[in-house]
Amino acid sequence: MLDTSPVPLPQSPAWHLFVPKLITVLREGYGLRPFRSDLIAGLTVAIVALPLAMALAIASGTTPDKGLLTTVIAGFLISALGGSRFQIGGPTGAFVVVVFNVIHHHGYDGLVLATLMAGVMLLIAGVARFGYWIKYIPDPVVTGFTSGIAVIIFSSQVGDIFGLSLSHVPADFIAKWAAFWDARSSMNPSAAAVAFGALGVIIGLRRMAPKQPGFLIVVAGASLLVYLLHIPVDTIGSRFGGIPNHLPAPHWPEITFGHLRELLPSAVTIAFLAGVESLLSAIVADGMTGRRHRSNCELVAQGAANIASALFGGMPATGAIARTATNIRSGARSPVAGMLHAVFVLMFILFLAPLASFIPMASLAAILVVVAWNMAEIEKFRTLMRAPRGEQMVLLLTFGLTVMVDLTTAIEAGVVVADILFMHRMSQTQSTEAGYPMWQHDEDDFTRAPNGGYNQRDALPAGVEVFRLRGPLFFGNAGRLADILDALIGPWPAKFILVMNEVPILDATGAGAVGEFIRRCRAHGAEIIICGLQTQPQIVMNQMNIGQNTAKLQFTGDFPSALALARGGNSS
């Protein structure tokens, strides 16, 4: 049973926060059966990661072997040292924009130094326990910059999709499209046919055979067709000369104060993206498995992995949400699956690297189009566009600045505007509470009657649970709802009463948390009764279609009505 008052938790030594989940798994006992499951999952994820790593490296403005090296070095360390049982690390689409810009302005050596700096920042962030701060990034900001990155990734592949002959591809979004238009007469119909054919096969496989490794099938099939039919298109071999079949020796980059100062903004952006995406991925894994990750341990692992990746000549790395989900669906049981995925990619480099020379660039471009579509989060974007105007503005501002200016500016502006918007809403809280000033909350115990709602559990029927939320529910504390369900001990209740009469303000992130709360309750067969919903939260939930025409969900005006409804349902 839940209690609305905070319960002191037993204190654990601080170092427990940084124990890798691999150690925890080994202490619990790790045998042959879970190893078999991890082996299959690791192989499955490696098959997905192999073409993706090369494609992301090329889109970032570097060579395909850099993506493979990052998958091996950083992917192994993220799993071995991380705070999640199921995290898969490596290069991701989130880094494409910043990596491309760093290489464009500072060369590859600049990227190595920026990645090294970002790794150190992540280590410090983990040790300083900043892992909890992920909850302070509002949904409109995250969705805005990921959707913007998706647009940029798609734009970067137009040249390879149509086989355009370009001596130089500008980094600026408008200039890039102008260059594509100027080079339209050089279009290669063969490259376009390979790209659109590969795209069609990927979409078809996802609909008809979703468990098949579509990316690998497309790359292998396109390579075979191009080789056998002598189709005149660019390949990895013709553009990059193939990939090495060995790992390079680690080397320390040249470090000067001037370089550190120039690359500091880029390093901060890389560290921010690595931290945010890795923790978001860990949260997704928790939701799929019911486990809990160690956020600060995860940041430390990300820092160590990025430092190692830089020393071996790789790229920035973070947790990959799609590959982590694939790992879980493939039956992974522990971090060993992620370590094995890196080992399988290493085996490809050592024994099958020459085959990569035959991969057509157009097929990799098709893969990145699919990656961009998945990153765009179209449905979530649409949902947030139904949020209050202020959050729509944050979403569009972050999206527009990501595409038209740069990612660092977009994130800074999005977070600042979101904070200003929140402070503005907080200033309106007093009038929203209809004559109950905020400062009177401290006098609660003196001014309210003894039976004024503090004994809400006394009359609960069997099989009914209740929780009362107090104060604004926004991006900084929306995780409370998930914590409520995680704290449940024993069987799930048949009905759950959520009391919201003291929630004066709800933002898009808070509304999304309410929607996720409803989804989880329904998934366990529990009915939900929300009572006391105030005007502003009700408007936001209606705008975002949360709770509309939802089965097993009812609304009442106050707690006694909710209690009567729950009691009546139990007696029927």
C-alpha positions as CSV (number, residue, x, y, z in Angstrom):
1,M,0.0,0.0,0.0
2,L,1.2,3.5,-0.8
3,D,1.5,6.4,1.6
4,T,1.4,10.0,0.5
5,S,4.0,11.1,3.0
6,P,7.7,10.6,2.2
7,V,9.2,7.4,3.6
8,P,12.9,7.5,4.6
9,L,14.9,5.0,2.6
10,P,17.9,3.0,3.9
11,Q,21.1,4.7,3.1
12,S,23.6,2.8,0.9
13,P,27.3,3.7,0.5
14,A,27.9,6.2,-2.2
15,W,30.0,3.9,-4.2
16,H,27.0,1.6,-4.8
17,L,25.8,4.2,-7.3
18,F,28.7,3.4,-9.5
19,V,28.8,-0.4,-9.5
20,P,28.3,-1.6,-13.1
21,K,25.3,-3.8,-13.7
22,L,27.7,-6.4,-15.1
23,I,29.0,-6.9,-11.5
24,T,25.5,-7.1,-10.2
25,V,24.6,-9.8,-12.7
26,L,27.7,-11.8,-11.9
27,R,27.0,-11.6,-8.2
28,E,23.4,-12.9,-8.8
29,G,24.8,-15.9,-10.6
30,Y,25.4,-16.1,-14.4
31,G,25.2,-19.5,-16.1
32,L,25.1,-21.2,-19.5
33,R,21.4,-20.5,-20.1
34,P,21.5,-16.7,-19.9
35,F,24.8,-16.8,-21.8
36,R,23.0,-18.5,-24.7
37,S,20.3,-15.9,-24.7
38,D,22.9,-13.1,-24.6
39,L,24.8,-14.7,-27.4
40,I,21.8,-14.7,-29.7
41,A,20.8,-11.2,-28.7
42,G,24.4,-9.9,-29.3
43,L,24.6,-11.5,-32.7
44,T,21.2,-10.0,-33.7
45,V,22.1,-6.5,-32.6
46,A,25.5,-6.8,-34.3
47,I,23.7,-7.6,-37.6
48,V,21.7,-4.4,-37.1
49,A,24.6,-2.3,-35.9
50,L,27.0,-3.3,-38.7
51,P,25.6,-1.4,-41.6
52,L,24.2,1.4,-39.4
53,A,27.6,2.2,-37.9
54,M,29.2,2.6,-41.3
55,A,26.2,4.7,-42.6
56,L,26.3,7.0,-39.6
57,A,30.0,7.5,-39.9
58,I,29.7,8.5,-43.6
59,A,26.8,10.8,-42.8
60,S,29.0,12.5,-40.2
61,G,31.6,13.3,-42.7
62,T,34.2,10.7,-41.9
63,T,35.1,7.2,-43.1
64,P,33.0,4.0,-42.4
65,D,35.7,2.3,-40.4
66,K,35.4,5.1,-37.7
67,G,31.8,4.0,-37.1
68,L,32.8,0.3,-36.8
69,L,35.7,1.2,-34.4
70,T,33.3,3.2,-32.2
71,T,30.9,0.3,-32.1
72,V,33.6,-2.1,-31.0
73,I,35.5,0.1,-28.4
74,A,32.7,2.3,-27.0
75,G,30.0,-0.3,-27.4
76,F,32.0,-2.9,-25.4
77,L,32.8,-0.4,-22.6
78,I,29.3,1.1,-22.3
79,S,27.9,-2.4,-21.7
80,A,30.7,-3.6,-19.4
81,L,30.8,-0.5,-17.2
82,G,27.3,0.9,-17.5
83,G,24.4,1.2,-15.1
84,S,21.9,-0.6,-17.4
85,R,21.6,-4.3,-18.0
86,F,20.5,-3.9,-21.6
87,Q,22.1,-0.7,-23.0
88,I,23.7,-1.0,-26.4
89,G,26.2,1.8,-27.2
90,G,27.7,3.1,-30.3
91,P,27.4,6.0,-32.9
92,T,23.9,7.4,-33.2
93,G,22.0,9.8,-35.4
94,A,22.0,12.4,-32.7
95,F,25.7,13.1,-33.2
96,V,25.6,13.4,-37.0
97,V,25.1,17.2,-37.0
98,V,27.7,18.2,-34.4
99,V,30.3,15.7,-35.7
100,F,29.9,16.9,-39.3
101,N,30.3,20.5,-38.2
102,V,33.4,19.8,-36.0
103,I,35.1,17.9,-38.9
104,H,34.1,20.6,-41.3
105,H,35.7,23.4,-39.2
106,H,38.4,21.7,-37.3
107,G,39.2,18.5,-39.1
108,Y,39.1,14.9,-37.8
109,D,41.8,15.7,-35.2
110,G,39.4,18.3,-33.8
111,L,36.7,15.7,-33.5
112,V,39.1,13.4,-31.5
113,L,39.9,16.2,-29.1
114,A,36.3,17.3,-28.7
115,T,35.2,13.7,-28.1
116,L,38.0,13.3,-25.5
117,M,36.8,16.5,-23.7
118,A,33.2,15.3,-23.8
119,G,34.3,12.0,-22.2
120,V,36.0,13.8,-19.3
121,M,32.8,16.0,-18.9
122,L,30.6,12.9,-18.7
123,L,32.9,11.3,-16.1
124,I,32.7,14.5,-14.0
125,A,28.9,14.6,-14.5
126,G,28.6,11.0,-13.3
127,V,30.8,11.5,-10.2
128,A,28.9,14.7,-9.4
129,R,25.6,12.7,-9.6
130,F,24.1,14.8,-12.4
131,G,22.4,11.7,-13.8
132,Y,19.2,12.6,-12.0
133,W,19.0,15.9,-14.0
134,I,17.7,14.3,-17.1
135,K,14.1,14.9,-15.8
136,Y,14.7,18.7,-16.2
137,I,14.9,18.5,-20.0
138,P,11.3,19.2,-21.3
139,D,9.8,17.0,-24.0
140,P,9.4,19.8,-26.5
141,V,13.1,20.5,-26.4
142,V,14.1,16.9,-26.8
143,T,11.6,16.3,-29.6
144,G,12.5,19.6,-31.3
145,F,16.2,18.9,-31.6
146,T,15.8,15.2,-32.5
147,S,13.3,16.0,-35.2
148,G,15.6,18.8,-36.5
149,I,18.5,16.3,-36.6
150,A,16.3,13.9,-38.6
151,V,15.7,16.6,-41.2
152,I,19.5,17.3,-41.4
153,I,20.3,13.6,-41.7
154,F,17.8,13.2,-44.6
155,S,19.2,16.3,-46.3
156,S,22.8,15.0,-46.1
157,Q,21.8,11.9,-48.0
158,V,20.1,13.5,-51.0
159,G,23.4,13.5,-52.9
160,D,24.0,9.8,-52.5
161,I,20.3,8.9,-53.1
162,F,20.4,10.6,-56.5
163,G,24.1,10.0,-57.3
164,L,24.8,13.7,-57.7
165,S,28.3,14.8,-58.6
166,L,29.3,17.4,-56.0
167,S,32.9,18.5,-55.4
168,H,31.9,20.1,-52.1
169,V,28.8,19.8,-49.9
170,P,28.1,22.9,-47.8
171,A,27.4,22.4,-44.1
172,D,24.7,25.1,-44.0
173,F,21.1,23.7,-44.6
174,I,20.0,26.3,-47.2
175,A,23.3,26.3,-49.0
176,K,23.3,22.4,-49.1
177,W,19.9,22.3,-50.9
178,A,21.1,25.0,-53.2
179,A,24.1,22.9,-54.1
180,F,21.9,19.9,-54.7
181,W,19.7,21.9,-57.1
182,D,22.7,23.2,-59.0
183,A,24.0,19.6,-59.4
184,R,20.6,18.2,-60.5
185,S,21.8,17.6,-64.1
186,S,24.4,15.2,-62.8
187,M,21.8,12.8,-61.3
188,N,22.7,9.1,-61.7
189,P,19.5,7.1,-62.4
190,S,21.3,3.8,-61.4
191,A,22.1,5.2,-57.9
192,A,18.5,6.4,-57.5
193,A,17.2,3.0,-58.6
194,V,19.4,1.3,-56.0
195,A,18.5,3.8,-53.2
196,F,14.7,3.6,-53.8
197,G,14.8,-0.1,-54.4
198,A,16.7,-0.6,-51.0
199,L,14.2,1.8,-49.3
200,G,11.3,-0.2,-50.7
201,V,12.8,-3.5,-49.5
202,I,13.4,-2.1,-46.0
203,I,9.8,-0.9,-45.7
204,G,8.4,-4.1,-47.1
205,L,10.4,-6.3,-44.7
206,R,9.3,-4.2,-41.7
207,R,5.7,-4.8,-42.6
208,M,5.8,-8.4,-43.7
209,A,8.8,-9.8,-41.9
210,P,9.7,-7.4,-39.0
211,K,12.0,-9.8,-37.3
212,Q,14.3,-10.1,-40.3
213,P,17.5,-7.9,-40.3
214,G,16.3,-5.5,-43.0
215,F,19.4,-3.3,-43.0
216,L,21.8,-6.2,-43.5
217,I,19.6,-7.9,-46.1
218,V,19.4,-4.6,-48.1
219,V,23.2,-3.9,-47.9
220,A,24.1,-7.5,-48.8
221,G,21.5,-7.7,-51.6
222,A,22.4,-4.3,-53.1
223,S,26.2,-5.1,-53.0
224,L,25.6,-8.4,-54.8
225,L,23.5,-6.9,-57.5
226,V,25.9,-4.0,-58.1
227,Y,28.8,-6.4,-58.3
228,L,27.1,-9.0,-60.6
229,L,25.4,-6.5,-62.9
230,H,28.3,-4.0,-62.9
231,I,25.9,-1.2,-62.0
232,P,27.7,2.2,-62.2
233,V,27.3,3.6,-58.7
234,D,29.7,4.7,-56.0
235,T,30.7,2.1,-53.4
236,I,32.6,2.2,-50.2
237,G,35.6,0.9,-52.1
238,S,35.5,3.5,-54.9
239,R,35.0,6.4,-52.5
240,F,37.0,5.4,-49.4
241,G,39.2,2.6,-50.6
242,G,37.7,0.0,-48.3
243,I,38.1,-0.4,-44.6
244,P,41.1,-1.7,-42.6
245,N,41.0,-5.2,-41.2
246,H,42.6,-4.4,-37.9
247,L,42.2,-2.1,-34.9
248,P,44.5,0.9,-34.8
249,A,46.9,1.5,-31.9
250,P,45.7,4.1,-29.4
251,H,47.2,7.6,-29.7
252,W,46.9,10.8,-27.7
253,P,45.8,13.8,-29.7
254,E,47.7,17.1,-29.7
255,I,46.3,19.3,-27.0
256,T,46.8,23.1,-26.8
257,F,44.9,25.7,-24.9
258,G,43.7,27.3,-28.1
259,H,42.3,24.0,-29.4
260,L,40.6,23.4,-26.1
261,R,39.0,26.8,-26.1
262,E,37.8,26.5,-29.7
263,L,36.3,23.0,-29.3
264,L,34.7,23.6,-25.9
265,P,31.2,24.4,-27.2
266,S,31.3,21.3,-29.4
267,A,32.5,19.2,-26.6
268,V,29.7,20.4,-24.3
269,T,27.1,19.6,-27.0
270,I,28.6,16.1,-27.5
271,A,28.6,15.5,-23.7
272,F,25.0,16.8,-23.4
273,L,23.7,14.6,-26.3
274,A,25.6,11.5,-25.0
275,G,24.2,12.0,-21.5
276,V,20.6,12.7,-22.6
277,E,20.3,10.0,-25.2
278,S,22.0,7.3,-23.0
279,L,19.7,8.0,-20.1
280,L,16.6,8.2,-22.3
281,S,17.6,4.8,-23.8
282,A,18.1,3.4,-20.3
283,I,14.7,4.7,-19.3
284,V,13.2,3.0,-22.4
285,A,14.9,-0.2,-21.4
286,D,13.5,0.1,-17.8
287,G,10.0,0.5,-19.2
288,M,10.3,-2.6,-21.4
289,T,11.8,-4.8,-18.8
290,G,10.7,-3.5,-15.4
291,R,14.3,-3.1,-14.3
292,R,15.9,0.1,-12.9
293,H,19.2,1.6,-14.2
294,R,21.9,3.5,-12.3
295,S,22.0,6.8,-14.0
296,N,25.3,8.1,-12.6
297,C,27.0,4.9,-13.3
298,E,25.7,5.1,-16.8
299,L,27.2,8.6,-17.2
300,V,30.6,7.4,-15.9
301,A,30.5,4.5,-18.4
302,Q,29.7,6.9,-21.3
303,G,32.6,9.1,-20.3
304,A,35.1,6.2,-20.2
305,A,33.7,4.9,-23.5
306,N,34.0,8.2,-25.3
307,I,37.6,8.7,-24.0
308,A,38.6,5.3,-25.2
309,S,36.8,5.8,-28.6
310,A,38.7,9.1,-29.1
311,L,42.1,7.4,-28.2
312,F,41.5,4.7,-30.8
313,G,40.4,7.1,-33.5
314,G,36.7,6.6,-33.2
315,M,33.6,8.9,-32.9
316,P,31.4,10.0,-30.1
317,A,29.1,7.3,-28.7
318,T,26.0,7.0,-26.6
319,G,23.2,4.6,-25.8
320,A,21.2,3.7,-28.9
321,I,17.5,3.5,-28.2
322,A,16.6,1.4,-31.3
323,R,19.5,-1.1,-30.8
324,T,18.8,-1.3,-27.1
325,A,15.1,-2.2,-27.8
326,T,16.3,-4.8,-30.4
327,N,18.6,-6.3,-27.8
328,I,15.7,-6.7,-25.3
329,R,13.3,-8.1,-27.9
330,S,16.0,-10.6,-28.9
331,G,16.1,-12.1,-25.4
332,A,19.1,-10.4,-23.8
333,R,19.5,-11.1,-20.1
334,S,22.6,-9.1,-19.1
335,P,25.2,-6.6,-20.2
336,V,27.1,-9.6,-21.7
337,A,24.8,-9.3,-24.8
338,G,26.1,-5.7,-25.5
339,M,29.7,-6.8,-25.0
340,L,29.2,-9.7,-27.4
341,H,27.6,-7.4,-30.0
342,A,30.9,-5.4,-30.0
343,V,32.9,-8.7,-30.3
344,F,30.9,-9.8,-33.3
345,V,31.5,-6.4,-35.1
346,L,35.2,-6.8,-34.3
347,M,35.2,-10.3,-35.9
348,F,33.7,-8.7,-39.1
349,I,36.5,-6.1,-39.1
350,L,39.2,-8.8,-38.7
351,F,37.9,-11.4,-41.1
352,L,35.3,-9.8,-43.5
353,A,36.5,-6.2,-43.9
354,P,37.3,-6.6,-47.7
355,L,33.6,-7.3,-48.4
356,A,32.6,-3.8,-47.3
357,S,34.3,-2.4,-50.4
358,F,31.4,-3.6,-52.5
359,I,28.6,-1.8,-50.5
360,P,26.9,0.8,-52.6
361,M,26.6,4.3,-51.1
362,A,23.0,4.5,-52.3
363,S,22.0,1.5,-50.1
364,L,23.6,3.2,-47.0
365,A,21.7,6.4,-47.9
366,A,18.5,4.4,-47.9
367,I,19.3,3.1,-44.4
368,L,19.9,6.7,-43.2
369,V,16.6,7.8,-44.6
370,V,14.9,5.2,-42.5
371,V,16.9,6.3,-39.4
372,A,15.9,9.9,-40.1
373,W,12.2,8.9,-40.3
374,N,12.4,7.1,-37.0
375,M,14.2,10.0,-35.3
376,A,11.6,12.5,-36.5
377,E,9.0,11.1,-34.1
378,I,6.2,12.4,-36.3
379,E,3.4,11.3,-34.0
380,K,5.0,12.8,-30.9
381,F,5.6,16.0,-32.8
382,R,1.9,16.1,-33.7
383,T,0.9,15.5,-30.2
384,L,3.1,18.3,-28.9
385,M,1.7,20.6,-31.5
386,R,-1.7,20.2,-29.7
387,A,0.0,21.3,-26.4
388,P,-0.4,24.9,-25.1
389,R,1.0,27.6,-27.4
390,G,4.0,28.3,-25.2
391,E,5.2,24.7,-25.5
392,Q,4.4,24.7,-29.2
393,M,6.7,27.7,-29.5
394,V,9.5,25.8,-27.6
395,L,9.1,22.9,-29.9
396,L,9.2,24.9,-33.1
397,L,12.0,27.2,-31.9
398,T,14.3,24.2,-31.0
399,F,13.4,22.5,-34.2
400,G,14.0,25.6,-36.4
401,L,17.3,26.5,-34.7
402,T,18.6,22.9,-35.0
403,V,17.9,22.9,-38.7
404,M,18.8,26.5,-39.6
405,V,21.5,27.5,-37.1
406,D,23.2,24.8,-34.9
407,L,22.4,22.3,-32.3
408,T,24.1,24.1,-29.4
409,T,22.1,27.3,-29.9
410,A,18.9,25.3,-30.4
411,I,19.2,23.4,-27.0
412,E,20.3,26.5,-25.1
413,A,17.4,28.6,-26.5
414,G,14.9,25.8,-26.0
415,V,15.8,25.2,-22.4
416,V,15.9,28.9,-21.6
417,V,12.5,29.6,-23.2
418,A,11.0,26.5,-21.5
419,D,12.3,27.8,-18.1
420,I,10.8,31.3,-18.7
421,L,7.5,29.7,-19.7
422,F,7.5,27.6,-16.5
423,M,8.2,30.6,-14.3
424,H,5.4,32.6,-16.0
425,R,3.0,29.8,-15.3
426,M,4.2,29.5,-11.7
427,S,3.5,33.3,-11.3
428,Q,-0.1,32.5,-12.3
429,T,-0.6,29.7,-9.8
430,Q,-2.0,31.9,-7.1
431,S,-5.0,33.0,-9.2
432,T,-5.4,29.5,-10.6
433,E,-5.9,28.0,-7.1
434,A,-9.2,30.1,-6.7
435,G,-8.5,32.0,-3.5
436,Y,-6.1,29.5,-1.8
437,P,-2.8,31.4,-1.8
438,M,0.4,29.3,-2.3
439,W,2.0,30.6,1.0
440,Q,-0.9,29.0,3.0
441,H,0.4,25.6,2.1
442,D,2.9,25.9,5.0
443,E,0.0,26.5,7.4
444,D,-1.9,23.4,6.1
445,D,-1.8,21.4,9.3
446,F,-3.0,24.4,11.4
447,T,-5.9,25.7,9.2
448,R,-7.5,22.5,7.9
449,A,-9.8,20.2,9.8
450,P,-8.4,17.0,11.2
451,N,-10.5,15.0,8.7
452,G,-9.8,17.3,5.8
453,G,-8.4,14.6,3.4
454,Y,-5.5,13.2,5.4
455,N,-7.3,9.9,6.2
456,Q,-8.0,9.2,2.5
457,R,-6.9,5.6,2.9
458,D,-9.2,4.7,5.8
459,A,-12.3,4.1,3.7
460,L,-10.6,2.4,0.7
461,P,-12.3,-0.8,-0.4
462,A,-10.2,-3.9,-1.1
463,G,-8.4,-3.8,-4.4
464,V,-8.4,0.0,-4.6
465,E,-5.3,2.1,-4.5
466,V,-5.1,5.9,-4.2
467,F,-2.5,8.6,-4.6
468,R,-2.8,12.4,-4.2
469,L,-0.6,14.7,-6.3
470,R,0.2,18.2,-5.0
471,G,1.6,21.1,-6.8
472,P,2.4,21.7,-10.5
473,L,3.1,18.6,-12.6
474,F,5.8,19.7,-15.1
475,F,9.0,18.5,-16.8
476,G,11.0,18.8,-13.5
477,N,8.9,16.3,-11.5
478,A,6.7,14.4,-14.0
479,G,8.7,11.2,-13.1
480,R,6.7,11.1,-9.8
481,L,3.9,9.2,-11.5
482,A,6.2,6.5,-12.7
483,D,7.7,6.3,-9.2
484,I,4.2,5.7,-7.8
485,L,3.7,2.6,-9.9
486,D,7.3,1.4,-9.3
487,A,6.7,1.6,-5.6
488,L,3.7,-0.8,-5.7
489,I,4.3,-3.9,-3.7
490,G,2.3,-7.1,-4.3
491,P,-0.4,-7.6,-6.9
492,W,-1.7,-4.6,-8.9
493,P,-4.9,-3.1,-7.6
494,A,-8.2,-3.5,-9.5
495,K,-8.8,0.2,-9.4
496,F,-6.4,3.2,-9.0
497,I,-7.7,6.6,-7.9
498,L,-5.5,9.5,-8.9
499,V,-6.4,12.7,-6.9
500,M,-5.4,15.8,-8.8
501,N,-7.4,18.6,-7.2
502,E,-4.2,20.2,-5.9
503,V,-2.5,20.2,-9.3
504,P,-3.0,23.7,-10.6
505,I,-0.7,23.5,-13.7
506,L,0.2,20.7,-16.1
507,D,2.7,21.1,-19.0
508,A,3.2,18.8,-22.0
509,T,5.7,16.6,-20.2
510,G,3.4,16.3,-17.2
511,A,0.5,15.4,-19.5
512,G,2.6,12.8,-21.2
513,A,3.4,11.3,-17.8
514,V,-0.3,11.1,-17.0
515,G,-0.9,9.4,-20.3
516,E,1.9,6.9,-19.6
517,F,0.5,6.3,-16.1
518,I,-2.9,5.5,-17.7
519,R,-1.3,3.2,-20.2
520,R,0.6,1.2,-17.6
521,C,-2.4,0.8,-15.4
522,R,-4.5,-0.4,-18.3
523,A,-1.8,-2.8,-19.3
524,H,-2.1,-4.4,-15.9
525,G,-5.9,-4.5,-16.1
526,A,-6.4,-1.8,-13.6
527,E,-9.2,0.8,-13.9
528,I,-8.3,4.5,-13.4
529,I,-10.4,7.1,-11.7
530,I,-9.0,10.7,-11.9
531,C,-10.7,13.1,-9.6
532,G,-10.6,16.9,-9.0
533,L,-9.0,17.8,-12.3
534,Q,-8.6,21.5,-12.5
535,T,-9.3,23.7,-15.6
536,Q,-5.8,24.2,-16.9
537,P,-4.7,20.5,-16.6
538,Q,-8.0,19.5,-18.2
539,I,-7.5,21.8,-21.1
540,V,-3.9,20.5,-21.7
541,M,-5.0,16.9,-21.6
542,N,-7.9,17.6,-24.0
543,Q,-5.6,19.4,-26.4
544,M,-3.2,16.4,-26.4
545,N,-6.0,13.8,-26.6
546,I,-4.9,12.2,-23.3
547,G,-7.7,10.2,-21.7
548,Q,-10.1,10.9,-24.5
549,N,-12.4,7.9,-25.3
550,T,-10.1,5.7,-23.2
551,A,-11.5,2.4,-21.8
552,K,-11.2,1.8,-18.0
553,L,-10.8,5.5,-17.3
554,Q,-13.3,7.7,-15.5
555,F,-13.3,11.3,-14.2
556,T,-15.0,12.6,-11.1
557,G,-15.2,16.0,-9.4
558,D,-13.9,15.1,-6.0
559,F,-12.5,12.3,-3.9
560,P,-15.7,11.2,-2.2
561,S,-17.3,10.8,-5.6
562,A,-14.3,8.7,-6.8
563,L,-14.5,6.6,-3.7
564,A,-18.2,6.0,-4.2
565,L,-17.6,5.1,-7.8
566,A,-14.8,2.6,-6.9
567,R,-16.9,1.1,-4.1
568,G,-19.9,0.8,-6.4
569,G,-17.9,-0.9,-9.1
570,N,-16.5,-3.4,-6.6
571,S,-19.9,-4.4,-5.3
572,S,-21.4,-4.9,-8.7
